[in-house]
Amino acid sequence: MDQQNDAQLVTLDEAVGKVKKWAETGDWQDAKEGCEEILAVNSENKEILAILDKANKALKPQEAPAEPLKVVMPPAVVTPAPVTPTPVPKAAVKPVVKSPVAEAKKAEPKEESGNLGLIITSAVFIVIFSGLVYSFLQGWLNPFYNWILGLFGL
């Protein structure tokens, strides 16, 4: 507040009044210092917090308006820089001795296991169906056939 050699005792209401007067006259530096002193005693005074906020905004250096962003477009076609391959030193190659067992395994053709189930199912169906046809032709299924026809009243 005022810098005087003699300490002066004031009430909180008087201090708030001085801070308001400084804020009205635009003496923001004194208003800010006064607000800080009052907040040291009473940190929840909303009126003083509002004045301190105004003082901080007034004392803050004015920022220059920001320049508009410039958009830089990349070129339409970008050609990559030529890449030169680096020579790789050749490693010493040892001859690989292949065993006859490994060669025999490679030579054997592998069966398709995906169709194996279909083949087995088809074979079983053909055997059963042909057995039923043979039994019917021999007359062994005639009583069964007549019974089924009798169920439907034929």
N, CA and C atoms as an extended XYZ file, in Angstrom:
462
Properties=species:S:1:pos:R:3:atomname:S:1:resname:S:1:resid:I:1 pbc="F F F"
N         0.839       -1.159        0.000 N   MET     1
C         0.000        0.000        0.000 CA  MET     1
C         0.894        1.234        0.000 C   MET     1
N         0.607        2.251        0.858 N   ASP     2
C         1.486        3.420        0.923 CA  ASP     2
C         2.759        3.039        1.643 C   ASP     2
N         3.859        3.497        1.120 N   GLN     3
C         5.121        3.194        1.788 CA  GLN     3
C         5.440        4.354        2.722 C   GLN     3
N         5.209        4.142        3.984 N   GLN     4
C         5.476        5.153        4.994 CA  GLN     4
C         6.377        4.543        6.037 C   GLN     4
N         7.149        5.383        6.677 N   ASN     5
C         8.051        4.895        7.714 CA  ASN     5
C         7.265        4.451        8.944 C   ASN     5
N         6.181        5.126        9.258 N   ASP     6
C         5.379        4.776       10.419 CA  ASP     6
C         4.341        3.742       10.006 C   ASP     6
N         4.250        2.663       10.754 N   ALA     7
C         3.262        1.630       10.459 CA  ALA     7
C         1.895        2.156       10.843 C   ALA     7
N         0.940        1.914       10.002 N   GLN     8
C        -0.394        2.431       10.231 CA  GLN     8
C        -1.362        1.264       10.277 C   GLN     8
N        -2.123        1.135       11.304 N   LEU     9
C        -3.086        0.064       11.437 CA  LEU     9
C        -4.408        0.525       10.836 C   LEU     9
N        -4.941       -0.322        9.935 N   VAL    10
C        -6.225       -0.024        9.323 CA  VAL    10
C        -7.091       -1.260        9.441 C   VAL    10
N        -8.378       -1.058        9.388 N   THR    11
C        -9.282       -2.201        9.436 CA  THR    11
C        -9.375       -2.817        8.042 C   THR    11
N        -9.926       -3.998        8.005 N   LEU    12
C       -10.058       -4.710        6.730 CA  LEU    12
C       -10.986       -3.949        5.785 C   LEU    12
N       -12.034       -3.372        6.324 N   ASP    13
C       -12.963       -2.611        5.493 CA  ASP    13
C       -12.291       -1.373        4.906 C   ASP    13
N       -11.443       -0.698        5.698 N   GLU    14
C       -10.725        0.477        5.188 CA  GLU    14
C        -9.759        0.075        4.079 C   GLU    14
N        -9.089       -1.081        4.246 N   ALA    15
C        -8.144       -1.549        3.229 CA  ALA    15
C        -8.876       -1.888        1.931 C   ALA    15
N       -10.044       -2.498        2.065 N   VAL    16
C       -10.839       -2.839        0.878 CA  VAL    16
C       -11.272       -1.555        0.179 C   VAL    16
N       -11.636       -0.539        0.949 N   GLY    17
C       -12.035        0.744        0.373 CA  GLY    17
C       -10.897        1.389       -0.406 C   GLY    17
N        -9.669        1.352        0.156 N   LYS    18
C        -8.509        1.915       -0.547 CA  LYS    18
C        -8.250        1.171       -1.854 C   LYS    18
N        -8.343       -0.175       -1.802 N   VAL    19
C        -8.085       -0.982       -3.006 CA  VAL    19
C        -9.122       -0.658       -4.070 C   VAL    19
N       -10.373       -0.471       -3.679 N   LYS    20
C       -11.425       -0.125       -4.646 CA  LYS    20
C       -11.141        1.233       -5.279 C   LYS    20
N       -10.677        2.203       -4.444 N   LYS    21
C       -10.372        3.535       -4.945 CA  LYS    21
C        -9.230        3.474       -5.961 C   LYS    21
N        -8.180        2.670       -5.664 N   TRP    22
C        -7.057        2.530       -6.601 CA  TRP    22
C        -7.522        1.891       -7.907 C   TRP    22
N        -8.429        0.921       -7.805 N   ALA    23
C        -8.932        0.249       -9.003 CA  ALA    23
C        -9.754        1.223       -9.849 C   ALA    23
N       -10.540        2.112       -9.182 N   GLU    24
C       -11.346        3.083       -9.930 CA  GLU    24
C       -10.481        4.113      -10.632 C   GLU    24
N        -9.366        4.484      -10.003 N   THR    25
C        -8.493        5.501      -10.608 CA  THR    25
C        -7.518        4.895      -11.609 C   THR    25
N        -7.429        3.571      -11.660 N   GLY    26
C        -6.531        2.922      -12.616 CA  GLY    26
C        -5.126        2.741      -12.092 C   GLY    26
N        -4.933        2.873      -10.797 N   ASP    27
C        -3.612        2.652      -10.199 CA  ASP    27
C        -3.490        1.157       -9.917 C   ASP    27
N        -3.239        0.401      -10.958 N   TRP    28
C        -3.308       -1.062      -10.886 CA  TRP    28
C        -2.176       -1.675      -10.073 C   TRP    28
N        -1.008       -1.047      -10.072 N   GLN    29
C         0.102       -1.612       -9.310 CA  GLN    29
C        -0.209       -1.578       -7.811 C   GLN    29
N        -0.689       -0.403       -7.304 N   ASP    30
C        -1.042       -0.303       -5.883 CA  ASP    30
C        -2.239       -1.200       -5.561 C   ASP    30
N        -3.202       -1.283       -6.502 N   ALA    31
C        -4.367       -2.132       -6.272 CA  ALA    31
C        -3.952       -3.598       -6.158 C   ALA    31
N        -3.018       -3.997       -6.990 N   LYS    32
C        -2.551       -5.385       -6.944 CA  LYS    32
C        -1.853       -5.677       -5.619 C   LYS    32
N        -0.970       -4.773       -5.182 N   GLU    33
C        -0.255       -4.987       -3.924 CA  GLU    33
C        -1.227       -4.999       -2.743 C   GLU    33
N        -2.202       -4.106       -2.778 N   GLY    34
C        -3.196       -4.067       -1.700 CA  GLY    34
C        -4.029       -5.342       -1.658 C   GLY    34
N        -4.424       -5.847       -2.850 N   CYS    35
C        -5.193       -7.092       -2.897 CA  CYS    35
C        -4.398       -8.251       -2.318 C   CYS    35
N        -3.111       -8.309       -2.633 N   GLU    36
C        -2.273       -9.400       -2.119 CA  GLU    36
C        -2.162       -9.342       -0.602 C   GLU    36
N        -2.071       -8.102       -0.042 N   GLU    37
C        -1.991       -7.968        1.420 CA  GLU    37
C        -3.311       -8.394        2.076 C   GLU    37
N        -4.418       -7.998        1.464 N   ILE    38
C        -5.714       -8.372        2.044 CA  ILE    38
C        -5.935       -9.881        1.938 C   ILE    38
N        -5.548      -10.465        0.818 N   LEU    39
C        -5.725      -11.908        0.653 CA  LEU    39
C        -4.840      -12.708        1.594 C   LEU    39
N        -3.735      -12.106        2.057 N   ALA    40
C        -2.899      -12.794        3.043 CA  ALA    40
C        -3.652      -12.951        4.357 C   ALA    40
N        -4.562      -12.017        4.639 N   VAL    41
C        -5.342      -12.081        5.866 CA  VAL    41
C        -6.649      -12.843        5.636 C   VAL    41
N        -7.333      -12.513        4.546 N   ASN    42
C        -8.638      -13.125        4.249 CA  ASN    42
C        -8.578      -13.629        2.807 C   ASN    42
N        -8.265      -14.905        2.633 N   SER    43
C        -8.019      -15.447        1.288 CA  SER    43
C        -9.291      -15.759        0.510 C   SER    43
N       -10.465      -15.583        1.120 N   GLU    44
C       -11.699      -15.941        0.431 CA  GLU    44
C       -12.579      -14.731        0.125 C   GLU    44
N       -12.018      -13.566        0.098 N   ASN    45
C       -12.779      -12.356       -0.217 CA  ASN    45
C       -12.955      -12.279       -1.729 C   ASN    45
N       -14.161      -12.536       -2.194 N   LYS    46
C       -14.427      -12.620       -3.637 CA  LYS    46
C       -14.286      -11.273       -4.322 C   LYS    46
N       -14.633      -10.222       -3.630 N   GLU    47
C       -14.530       -8.882       -4.209 CA  GLU    47
C       -13.067       -8.538       -4.493 C   GLU    47
N       -12.195       -8.864       -3.571 N   ILE    48
C       -10.763       -8.586       -3.733 CA  ILE    48
C       -10.173       -9.499       -4.801 C   ILE    48
N       -10.620      -10.753       -4.844 N   LEU    49
C       -10.139      -11.656       -5.897 CA  LEU    49
C       -10.500      -11.128       -7.279 C   LEU    49
N       -11.690      -10.541       -7.431 N   ALA    50
C       -12.111       -9.983       -8.715 CA  ALA    50
C       -11.251       -8.774       -9.083 C   ALA    50
N       -10.963       -7.909       -8.104 N   ILE    51
C       -10.125       -6.733       -8.375 CA  ILE    51
C        -8.712       -7.168       -8.725 C   ILE    51
N        -8.188       -8.181       -8.031 N   LEU    52
C        -6.844       -8.689       -8.332 CA  LEU    52
C        -6.782       -9.245       -9.750 C   LEU    52
N        -7.828       -9.925      -10.162 N   ASP    53
C        -7.874      -10.458      -11.530 CA  ASP    53
C        -7.839       -9.324      -12.551 C   ASP    53
N        -8.616       -8.259      -12.306 N   LYS    54
C        -8.608       -7.095      -13.214 CA  LYS    54
C        -7.235       -6.434      -13.236 C   LYS    54
N        -6.601       -6.325      -12.059 N   ALA    55
C        -5.288       -5.693      -11.981 CA  ALA    55
C        -4.247       -6.511      -12.740 C   ALA    55
N        -4.306       -7.833      -12.610 N   ASN    56
C        -3.357       -8.696      -13.337 CA  ASN    56
C        -3.548       -8.571      -14.837 C   ASN    56
N        -4.800       -8.483      -15.264 N   LYS    57
C        -5.060       -8.335      -16.704 CA  LYS    57
C        -4.575       -6.980      -17.203 C   LYS    57
N        -4.741       -5.934      -16.389 N   ALA    58
C        -4.324       -4.602      -16.806 CA  ALA    58
C        -2.804       -4.479      -16.833 C   ALA    58
N        -2.136       -5.162      -15.910 N   LEU    59
C        -0.675       -5.072      -15.837 CA  LEU    59
C         0.029       -6.021      -16.801 C   LEU    59
N        -0.693       -6.983      -17.330 N   LYS    60
C        -0.091       -7.946      -18.258 CA  LYS    60
C         0.270       -7.210      -19.544 C   LYS    60
N         1.480       -7.433      -20.074 N   PRO    61
C         1.851       -6.756      -21.325 CA  PRO    61
C         0.920       -7.189      -22.448 C   PRO    61
N         0.511       -6.232      -23.242 N   GLN    62
C        -0.402       -6.511      -24.344 CA  GLN    62
C         0.315       -7.349      -25.391 C   GLN    62
N        -0.321       -8.425      -25.777 N   GLU    63
C         0.259       -9.297      -26.797 CA  GLU    63
C        -0.103       -8.776      -28.174 C   GLU    63
N         0.841       -8.890      -29.078 N   ALA    64
C         0.585       -8.474      -30.458 CA  ALA    64
C        -0.375       -9.480      -31.077 C   ALA    64
N        -1.259       -9.025      -31.949 N   PRO    65
C        -2.175       -9.989      -32.580 CA  PRO    65
C        -1.396      -11.007      -33.382 C   PRO    65
N        -1.830      -12.215      -33.289 N   ALA    66
C        -1.130      -13.306      -33.974 CA  ALA    66
C        -1.308      -13.176      -35.485 C   ALA    66
N        -0.241      -13.492      -36.191 N   GLU    67
C        -0.314      -13.459      -37.649 CA  GLU    67
C        -1.116      -14.665      -38.127 C   GLU    67
N        -1.849      -14.497      -39.214 N   PRO    68
C        -2.584      -15.649      -39.722 CA  PRO    68
C        -1.616      -16.731      -40.185 C   PRO    68
N        -2.054      -17.976      -40.020 N   LEU    69
C        -1.216      -19.094      -40.421 CA  LEU    69
C        -1.110      -19.151      -41.936 C   LEU    69
N         0.088      -19.397      -42.388 N   LYS    70
C         0.303      -19.549      -43.823 CA  LYS    70
C         0.340      -21.032      -44.130 C   LYS    70
N        -0.445      -21.430      -45.113 N   VAL    71
C        -0.501      -22.828      -45.504 CA  VAL    71
C         0.461      -23.023      -46.660 C   VAL    71
N         1.380      -23.923      -46.472 N   VAL    72
C         2.352      -24.231      -47.517 CA  VAL    72
C         1.987      -25.595      -48.076 C   VAL    72
N         1.693      -25.605      -49.351 N   MET    73
C         1.304      -26.851      -50.007 CA  MET    73
C         2.557      -27.569      -50.516 C   MET    73
N         2.629      -28.866      -50.339 N   PRO    74
C         3.776      -29.601      -50.881 CA  PRO    74
C         3.663      -29.668      -52.403 C   PRO    74
N         4.768      -29.893      -53.070 N   PRO    75
C         4.699      -30.013      -54.527 CA  PRO    75
C         3.827      -31.195      -54.919 C   PRO    75
N         3.229      -31.097      -56.096 N   ALA    76
C         2.291      -32.121      -56.555 CA  ALA    76
C         2.964      -33.481      -56.705 C   ALA    76
N         4.146      -33.504      -57.269 N   VAL    77
C         4.840      -34.772      -57.491 CA  VAL    77
C         6.165      -34.712      -56.753 C   VAL    77
N         6.372      -35.672      -55.907 N   VAL    78
C         7.614      -35.748      -55.161 CA  VAL    78
C         8.407      -36.920      -55.707 C   VAL    78
N         9.579      -36.626      -56.182 N   THR    79
C        10.425      -37.706      -56.700 CA  THR    79
C        11.426      -38.077      -55.625 C   THR    79
N        11.530      -39.339      -55.320 N   PRO    80
C        12.477      -39.745      -54.288 CA  PRO    80
C        13.910      -39.628      -54.792 C   PRO    80
N        14.781      -39.401      -53.867 N   ALA    81
C        16.195      -39.327      -54.217 CA  ALA    81
C        16.668      -40.716      -54.620 C   ALA    81
N        17.554      -40.783      -55.587 N   PRO    82
C        18.032      -42.116      -55.998 CA  PRO    82
C        18.773      -42.791      -54.852 C   PRO    82
N        18.500      -44.061      -54.707 N   VAL    83
C        19.115      -44.841      -53.642 CA  VAL    83
C        20.206      -45.700      -54.261 C   VAL    83
N        21.364      -45.560      -53.708 N   THR    84
C        22.473      -46.377      -54.203 CA  THR    84
C        22.661      -47.526      -53.226 C   THR    84
N        22.600      -48.734      -53.750 N   PRO    85
C        22.773      -49.874      -52.847 CA  PRO    85
C        24.215      -49.960      -52.364 C   PRO    85
N        24.342      -50.310      -51.104 N   THR    86
C        25.683      -50.491      -50.556 CA  THR    86
C        26.067      -51.954      -50.716 C   THR    86
N        27.255      -52.190      -51.182 N   PRO    87
C        27.669      -53.585      -51.385 CA  PRO    87
C        27.766      -54.310      -50.048 C   PRO    87
N        27.273      -55.527      -50.048 N   VAL    88
C        27.310      -56.363      -48.854 CA  VAL    88
C        28.410      -57.397      -49.057 C   VAL    88
N        29.315      -57.485      -48.111 N   PRO    89
C        30.374      -58.484      -48.280 CA  PRO    89
C        29.780      -59.888      -48.250 C   PRO    89
N        30.267      -60.721      -49.117 N   LYS    90
C        29.769      -62.087      -49.190 CA  LYS    90
C        30.405      -62.929      -48.093 C   LYS    90
N        29.558      -63.699      -47.441 N   ALA    91
C        30.040      -64.572      -46.384 CA  ALA    91
C        30.558      -65.860      -47.013 C   ALA    91
N        31.492      -66.458      -46.329 N   ALA    92
C        32.022      -67.719      -46.819 CA  ALA    92
C        30.930      -68.775      -46.710 C   ALA    92
N        30.649      -69.457      -47.799 N   VAL    93
C        29.581      -70.446      -47.837 CA  VAL    93
C        30.202      -71.833      -47.721 C   VAL    93
N        29.720      -72.581      -46.749 N   LYS    94
C        30.184      -73.950      -46.579 CA  LYS    94
C        29.227      -74.857      -47.327 C   LYS    94
N        29.715      -75.851      -48.002 N   PRO    95
C        28.806      -76.757      -48.693 CA  PRO    95
C        27.980      -77.542      -47.662 C   PRO    95
N        26.711      -77.666      -47.945 N   VAL    96
C        25.807      -78.368      -47.047 CA  VAL    96
C        25.666      -79.801      -47.535 C   VAL    96
N        25.918      -80.730      -46.633 N   VAL    97
C        25.789      -82.130      -46.971 CA  VAL    97
C        24.384      -82.560      -46.576 C   VAL    97
N        23.629      -83.015      -47.571 N   LYS    98
C        22.262      -83.432      -47.305 CA  LYS    98
C        22.220      -84.940      -47.149 C   LYS    98
N        21.432      -85.341      -46.162 N   SER    99
C        21.330      -86.770      -45.906 CA  SER    99
C        20.349      -87.394      -46.890 C   SER    99
N        20.522      -88.663      -47.216 N   PRO   100
C        19.602      -89.326      -48.131 CA  PRO   100
C        18.180      -89.399      -47.571 C   PRO   100
N        18.027      -89.447      -46.235 N   VAL   101
C        16.693      -89.524      -45.636 CA  VAL   101
C        15.938      -88.213      -45.887 C   VAL   101
N        16.638      -87.083      -45.742 N   ALA   102
C        15.999      -85.790      -45.973 CA  ALA   102
C        15.604      -85.641      -47.432 C   ALA   102
N        16.422      -86.114      -48.344 N   GLU   103
C        16.111      -86.043      -49.770 CA  GLU   103
C        14.897      -86.913      -50.099 C   GLU   103
N        14.777      -88.080      -49.449 N   ALA   104
C        13.648      -88.976      -49.708 CA  ALA   104
C        12.346      -88.354      -49.216 C   ALA   104
N        12.393      -87.653      -48.082 N   LYS   105
C        11.188      -87.010      -47.557 CA  LYS   105
C        10.702      -85.905      -48.486 C   LYS   105
N        11.632      -85.194      -49.107 N   LYS   106
C        11.246      -84.127      -50.026 CA  LYS   106
C        10.631      -84.689      -51.296 C   LYS   106
N        11.086      -85.855      -51.711 N   ALA   107
C        10.624      -86.426      -52.971 CA  ALA   107
C         9.218      -87.012      -52.851 C   ALA   107
N         8.788      -87.419      -51.650 N   GLU   108
C         7.470      -88.020      -51.483 CA  GLU   108
C         6.391      -86.962      -51.676 C   GLU   108
N         5.384      -87.283      -52.490 N   PRO   109
C         4.300      -86.316      -52.657 CA  PRO   109
C         3.400      -86.315      -51.413 C   PRO   109
N         2.946      -85.174      -51.062 N   LYS   110
C         2.071      -85.058      -49.897 CA  LYS   110
C         0.626      -85.157      -50.363 C   LYS   110
N        -0.176      -85.896      -49.605 N   GLU   111
C        -1.588      -86.046      -49.938 CA  GLU   111
C        -2.357      -84.857      -49.400 C   GLU   111
N        -3.402      -84.520      -50.124 N   GLU   112
C        -4.284      -83.457      -49.682 CA  GLU   112
C        -5.194      -84.021      -48.593 C   GLU   112
N        -5.074      -83.533      -47.397 N   SER   113
C        -5.887      -84.046      -46.303 CA  SER   113
C        -7.246      -83.359      -46.258 C   SER   113
N        -7.437      -82.260      -46.978 N   GLY   114
C        -8.689      -81.540      -46.951 CA  GLY   114
C        -9.822      -82.321      -47.589 C   GLY   114
N        -9.552      -83.160      -48.592 N   ASN   115
C       -10.585      -83.911      -49.299 CA  ASN   115
C       -10.727      -85.335      -48.795 C   ASN   115
N        -9.884      -85.746      -47.873 N   LEU   116
C        -9.892      -87.129      -47.416 CA  LEU   116
C       -11.220      -87.461      -46.723 C   LEU   116
N       -11.737      -86.584      -45.904 N   GLY   117
C       -13.009      -86.833      -45.222 CA  GLY   117
C       -14.159      -86.940      -46.205 C   GLY   117
N       -14.161      -86.120      -47.251 N   LEU   118
C       -15.200      -86.167      -48.269 CA  LEU   118
C       -15.139      -87.480      -49.045 C   LEU   118
N       -13.955      -87.931      -49.336 N   ILE   119
C       -13.780      -89.187      -50.085 CA  ILE   119
C       -14.287      -90.362      -49.258 C   ILE   119
N       -13.932      -90.407      -47.988 N   ILE   120
C       -14.353      -91.523      -47.130 CA  ILE   120
C       -15.875      -91.503      -46.966 C   ILE   120
N       -16.462      -90.331      -46.734 N   THR   121
C       -17.912      -90.224      -46.577 CA  THR   121
C       -18.636      -90.685      -47.834 C   THR   121
N       -18.139      -90.298      -48.992 N   SER   122
C       -18.760      -90.701      -50.263 CA  SER   122
C       -18.690      -92.209      -50.445 C   SER   122
N       -17.550      -92.795      -50.122 N   ALA   123
C       -17.389      -94.246      -50.282 CA  ALA   123
C       -18.365      -94.996      -49.374 C   ALA   123
N       -18.518      -94.549      -48.114 N   VAL   124
C       -19.429      -95.209      -47.187 CA  VAL   124
C       -20.867      -95.087      -47.684 C   VAL   124
N       -21.258      -93.917      -48.181 N   PHE   125
C       -22.608      -93.716      -48.708 CA  PHE   125
C       -22.879      -94.626      -49.910 C   PHE   125
N       -21.910      -94.739      -50.779 N   ILE   126
C       -22.087      -95.580      -51.975 CA  ILE   126
C       -22.247      -97.038      -51.569 C   ILE   126
N       -21.457      -97.513      -50.615 N   VAL   127
C       -21.550      -98.906      -50.172 CA  VAL   127
C       -22.914      -99.183      -49.546 C   VAL   127
N       -23.381      -98.284      -48.690 N   ILE   128
C       -24.672      -98.502      -48.032 CA  ILE   128
C       -25.804      -98.454      -49.052 C   ILE   128
N       -25.784      -97.455      -49.929 N   PHE   129
C       -26.845      -97.313      -50.922 CA  PHE   129
C       -26.872      -98.508      -51.880 C   PHE   129
N       -25.697      -98.940      -52.306 N   SER   130
C       -25.672     -100.085      -53.233 CA  SER   130
C       -26.137     -101.361      -52.529 C   SER   130
N       -25.856     -101.503      -51.232 N   GLY   131
C       -26.339     -102.658      -50.477 CA  GLY   131
C       -27.852     -102.649      -50.365 C   GLY   131
N       -28.450     -101.490      -50.154 N   LEU   132
C       -29.907     -101.387      -50.083 CA  LEU   132
C       -30.549     -101.710      -51.430 C   LEU   132
N       -29.961     -101.235      -52.502 N   VAL   133
C       -30.513     -101.519      -53.843 CA  VAL   133
C       -30.425     -103.016      -54.142 C   VAL   133
N       -29.288     -103.602      -53.814 N   TYR   134
C       -29.120     -105.046      -54.048 CA  TYR   134
C       -30.139     -105.829      -53.233 C   TYR   134
N       -30.340     -105.442      -51.954 N   SER   135
C       -31.315     -106.146      -51.095 CA  SER   135
C       -32.720     -106.008      -51.639 C   SER   135
N       -33.073     -104.847      -52.150 N   PHE   136
C       -34.401     -104.634      -52.716 CA  PHE   136
C       -34.618     -105.474      -53.961 C   PHE   136
N       -33.579     -105.518      -54.812 N   LEU   137
C       -33.697     -106.295      -56.046 CA  LEU   137
C       -33.797     -107.798      -55.769 C   LEU   137
N       -33.185     -108.257      -54.719 N   GLN   138
C       -33.259     -109.666      -54.370 CA  GLN   138
C       -34.570     -110.019      -53.682 C   GLN   138
N       -35.333     -108.996      -53.278 N   GLY   139
C       -36.612     -109.257      -52.648 CA  GLY   139
C       -36.549     -109.313      -51.138 C   GLY   139
N       -35.387     -109.069      -50.557 N   TRP   140
C       -35.261     -109.149      -49.115 CA  TRP   140
C       -35.960     -107.991      -48.421 C   TRP   140
N       -36.149     -106.854      -49.086 N   LEU   141
C       -36.764     -105.685      -48.467 CA  LEU   141
C       -38.239     -105.528      -48.842 C   LEU   141
N       -38.811     -106.518      -49.578 N   ASN   142
C       -40.215     -106.412      -49.996 CA  ASN   142
C       -41.168     -106.299      -48.810 C   ASN   142
N       -41.032     -107.093      -47.728 N   PRO   143
C       -41.957     -106.937      -46.597 CA  PRO   143
C       -41.862     -105.532      -45.971 C   PRO   143
N       -40.682     -105.007      -45.869 N   PHE   144
C       -40.476     -103.659      -45.311 CA  PHE   144
C       -41.087     -102.617      -46.233 C   PHE   144
N       -40.912     -102.800      -47.532 N   TYR   145
C       -41.451     -101.880      -48.529 CA  TYR   145
C       -42.978     -101.890      -48.466 C   TYR   145
N       -43.585     -103.054      -48.358 N   ASN   146
C       -45.045     -103.156      -48.277 CA  ASN   146
C       -45.566     -102.514      -46.985 C   ASN   146
N       -44.853     -102.692      -45.903 N   TRP   147
C       -45.250     -102.084      -44.633 CA  TRP   147
C       -45.267     -100.561      -44.730 C   TRP   147
N       -44.228      -99.945      -45.354 N   ILE   148
C       -44.151      -98.493      -45.514 CA  ILE   148
C       -45.302      -98.013      -46.390 C   ILE   148
N       -45.607      -98.740      -47.476 N   LEU   149
C       -46.716      -98.344      -48.332 CA  LEU   149
C       -48.049      -98.419      -47.594 C   LEU   149
N       -48.180      -99.407      -46.695 N   GLY   150
C       -49.400      -99.564      -45.914 CA  GLY   150
C       -49.596      -98.405      -44.933 C   GLY   150
N       -48.520      -97.837      -44.446 N   LEU   151
C       -48.623      -96.685      -43.544 CA  LEU   151
C       -49.311      -95.508      -44.218 C   LEU   151
N       -49.051      -95.327      -45.493 N   PHE   152
C       -49.615      -94.198      -46.245 CA  PHE   152
C       -50.914      -94.567      -46.950 C   PHE   152
N       -51.385      -95.806      -46.766 N   GLY   153
C       -52.647      -96.239      -47.339 CA  GLY   153
C       -52.563      -96.494      -48.835 C   GLY   153
N       -51.439      -96.894      -49.307 N   LEU   154
C       -51.279      -97.163      -50.734 CA  LEU   154
C       -51.244      -98.631      -51.027 C   LEU   154
